[in-house]
Amino acid sequence: MSAAGTQRYYHQPVLVRQALEALVVRPGGWYIDATLGEGGHASLILDASVPEGRLLGIDADPEALETAGRRLEAMRPGAALLVHGNLSHIGAIARDHGFAPVDGVLMDLGLSSLQLEGEERGFSFQRDQPLDMRFDDTSGATAAELVNTLAEEDLANLIYRYGEERRSRAIARAIVGRRPLRTTGDLNQAIWEAVGHARGRIHPSTRTYQALRIAVNQELDNLQQGLEGALEVLKPGGRLVVISYHSLEDRLVKECLRQESFGEPPRLRLVQKRVIRPTRDEVERNRRSRSARLRVVERL
Ligand SMILES: C[S@@+](CC[C@H](N)C(=O)[O-])C[C@H]1O[C@@H](n2cnc3c(N)ncnc32)[C@H](O)[C@@H]1O
C-alpha cells in the first residue's frame, strides 16, 4: 500500500480487529475517528459500514488530513468528512458538521509514522531535525521554544512529570547549559551529557522526547476534554474506543472512564474491564504496537 504517486508506505494501524470489534461497526453506522492520522482505521471503518455508513475524521495535523483525504475519497467518494481540529473540540466539531449523535468514536492517540518519519517534525531522536514536535504546525509553541525559554526548574518538572524521567534535573541543567538548542541533535547532545549514551532497556532520549511532545501538544488536557466531549456525542449504546501508548495516557483514560461508569447516574458501561493488548504476533509484525492498550466503553 503506497501513498498515491509515491513509494511511501502508510502508517500501519494497530489493534485493527480488536478496534473494529469493540466499535461494533455496522452497515449504515455513523462514526468519528478523532485521530484520523493516515486513515488506516478510518478506511476499515468505512469498509465495514458500507453502503450508507459515514465517517467524520478529525486530526490536528493538516498533512495527515491531506493524506487520509486522498485515500478515503478514492475508496468511498463522499462517505468521509474531514476536519482540521483538535480532539478536545470533538463535541463542537461533531455538532457543527451534523455528526451528533453517532454510533462510535475512535481515538488512536500519539504519533503516526508520517509524523515520526517526517523531514521537519522533530519527533524522532534518531534524526537531526528542527526541534518542533507540534502535531499542528500551524499554531502553538514549538519544543525549541520550550527548551530555550523555560526556567531550569520548570523544565526539570516537565521532564519528570510527563516523561517519568528520574534524571530530569540533570537533563534540564544540561539543556540550559547548551542554549540555544535548535535541533534534535542539540537536544540529544544535552541528554547524553547528562545521562550518558547507553542506559538500560530504552534509549536515553526516549523519556525526555515523550515529555516535550506531551507538553508541546498539551496532550493530557486535550485528551481529558476529548473524552468528555466524546460522551456528549455518542448515542445510547454507542461505543468509545481509545488506544493509548504510554502509561500517563492510559491512566487518564482508565480513571475518566471508571468515574463515568460508577457515577450517579452512570453514563457508561465498561465493555471490557481489562485493557486489550496486541498479540505477540502483532508485536512481531509491528513493533510500534508493543505499547498499545485499548479500552472500550458503551454509552448508557
Ligand atoms: C497514531 S496516529 C493515528 C493513526 C490512524 N489511526 C491510522 O490508522 O492511520 C495519531 C494521530 O492523532 C493525531 N492527534 C494526536 N493528538 C491529537 C489531538 N489532540 N487532536 C487531534 N489530532 C490529534 C496526530 O496528529 C496523528 O495524526
The ligand as an SDF file (V2000), in Angstrom:
LIG
                    3D

 27 29  0  0  0  0  0  0  0  0999 V2000
   -1.4370    7.0800   15.8930 C   0  0  0  0  0  0  0  0  0  0  0  0
   -1.9100    8.3050   14.7560 S   0  0  0  0  0  0  0  0  0  0  0  0
   -3.4290    7.7050   14.1370 C   0  0  0  0  0  0  0  0  0  0  0  0
   -3.2490    6.6790   13.0700 C   0  0  0  0  0  0  0  0  0  0  0  0
   -4.5310    6.2360   12.4250 C   0  0  0  0  0  0  0  0  0  0  0  0
   -5.3800    5.5200   13.3540 N   0  0  0  0  0  0  0  0  0  0  0  0
   -4.2510    5.3610   11.2040 C   0  0  0  0  0  0  0  0  0  0  0  0
   -4.6200    4.1800   11.2460 O   0  0  0  0  0  0  0  0  0  0  0  0
   -3.6740    5.8510   10.2380 O   0  0  0  0  0  0  0  0  0  0  0  0
   -2.4270    9.6040   15.7790 C   0  0  0  0  0  0  0  0  0  0  0  0
   -2.9160   10.8390   15.0600 C   0  0  0  0  0  0  0  0  0  0  0  0
   -3.6200   11.6100   16.0120 O   0  0  0  0  0  0  0  0  0  0  0  0
   -3.3540   12.9640   15.8160 C   0  0  0  0  0  0  0  0  0  0  0  0
   -3.5620   13.6190   17.1210 N   0  0  0  0  0  0  0  0  0  0  0  0
   -2.9040   13.4010   18.2590 C   0  0  0  0  0  0  0  0  0  0  0  0
   -3.4230   14.1590   19.2430 N   0  0  0  0  0  0  0  0  0  0  0  0
   -4.4490   14.8570   18.6790 C   0  0  0  0  0  0  0  0  0  0  0  0
   -5.3760   15.7970   19.1800 C   0  0  0  0  0  0  0  0  0  0  0  0
   -5.3610   16.1880   20.4640 N   0  0  0  0  0  0  0  0  0  0  0  0
   -6.2990   16.2950   18.3370 N   0  0  0  0  0  0  0  0  0  0  0  0
   -6.3270   15.9110   17.0400 C   0  0  0  0  0  0  0  0  0  0  0  0
   -5.4670   15.0340   16.4950 N   0  0  0  0  0  0  0  0  0  0  0  0
   -4.5350   14.5030   17.3210 C   0  0  0  0  0  0  0  0  0  0  0  0
   -1.9270   13.0220   15.3270 C   0  0  0  0  0  0  0  0  0  0  0  0
   -1.7230   14.1890   14.5740 O   0  0  0  0  0  0  0  0  0  0  0  0
   -1.8410   11.7360   14.4850 C   0  0  0  0  0  0  0  0  0  0  0  0
   -2.0880   12.0120   13.1460 O   0  0  0  0  0  0  0  0  0  0  0  0
  1  2  1  0
  2  3  1  0
  2 10  1  0
  3  4  1  0
  4  5  1  0
  5  6  1  0
  5  7  1  0
  7  8  2  0
  7  9  1  0
 10 11  1  0
 11 12  1  0
 11 26  1  0
 12 13  1  0
 13 14  1  0
 13 24  1  0
 14 15  1  0
 14 23  1  0
 15 16  2  0
 16 17  1  0
 17 18  1  0
 17 23  2  0
 18 19  1  0
 18 20  2  0
 20 21  1  0
 21 22  2  0
 22 23  1  0
 24 25  1  0
 24 26  1  0
 26 27  1  0
M  CHG  2   2   1   9  -1
M  END
$$$$
